[in-house]
């Protein structure tokens, strides 16, 4: 399989790191993460995994992209229950130690996929968004394309801005919507990176075709100029 990689020399020289987070649970963060891992020739890291069915999100991306093991970093925490991280940890008489969530030092681009939405607790005193602030890397916000996304997305943007967290842009996942992306852009000023449509088969080839069709190398190059 031949990967499509970004052509921006700035991306390569900076060893860029991006955080993929969602406006809600099950908005498609893992598919979008695979999209960027392949497109940016990046390494993937899911710091906290709740739910281990089918190998968790790391296993899912590995099956989709069929990449070597050195393109994946082991999770800092893995829990059996597919529930909020704080509760998943408590079910196993454990607690998430923030000291174990430092971003790994690597030489190439890194995609970090968060667990759940912005406001899910990692423990009883710390929210996901608090950790995103500590990481201090640009966020790619994944949103649903359909009904309800305007409210969820604008609230998420407001929460990120309140903490002065850089938002690179929004990826809308799902059936292409004529109005929602432009309305959210109008009210927020946050750029729409792309709309990832429903794919009949989620494969490395299908994601590569979308990357090229939506001219993602050029799009990411433009967005990186503001970082």
C-alpha positions, 0 to 999 in steps of 0.5 A: 500500500502506498501512503499519501503524505503531506507535501508541506516542508513545514509539517515535516520539519516541525514533527507536528502533533495533533489531538483528535477530539470529538463533540460527543461519543461515537462521532467517528474520531477513530476513522478520522484519526486513521484518515490523518495517520495515513495522510500525514504518515503519522504515528498513532497514540490512544492514551486511554482506551475504554473498551477492548473489543476488537483490540480497541481503537488502536486495533481498529486502525491497525486493521484498516491501515495495515501499518507496521507496529512502529506506527502505533504507540501503546496505550498508557491505560487500557480498561475493559468497560466501554464507559467513561475513563474515570469509571472504567478505571474505578471498575478495576480498582485503578485510577488514571495517573496524569503523570503517565499521560506525557506525550511520547517523544518521537521524530515523526508526526503524531496523532493523539486520539482522546477518549470520548468527548471533551468533558469526560472525566479522566478521574474524579478531579480532572476532565479530558479537556484539562489534559488537552490544555496541558498537552498544548497541541492543536486540536482537530475537532470531529463533529457529526454532520447532521441534526444537533451538530450546530449546538454540540460543535459550538459548545465544544468550540466555546469550551476550547476557546475558554481555555485558550486551546488552539483549534486547527479546524473541524472535520464533519463526519457522516452524510454530507450536509449542505448547511451545517458546516457553513453555519458553524463556520459563520458563527465560530470562525473556525475553518472546516478542514473537510467533510468525510462522507459515509464510506461503503467500505472503510479501507486504507484505499477509501481513506486515501482516495478521500484525502486526494479528492479533498486536496488535503495536502494543500488544505493542511499546508494552508492551516499550518501557516497559522500555527 
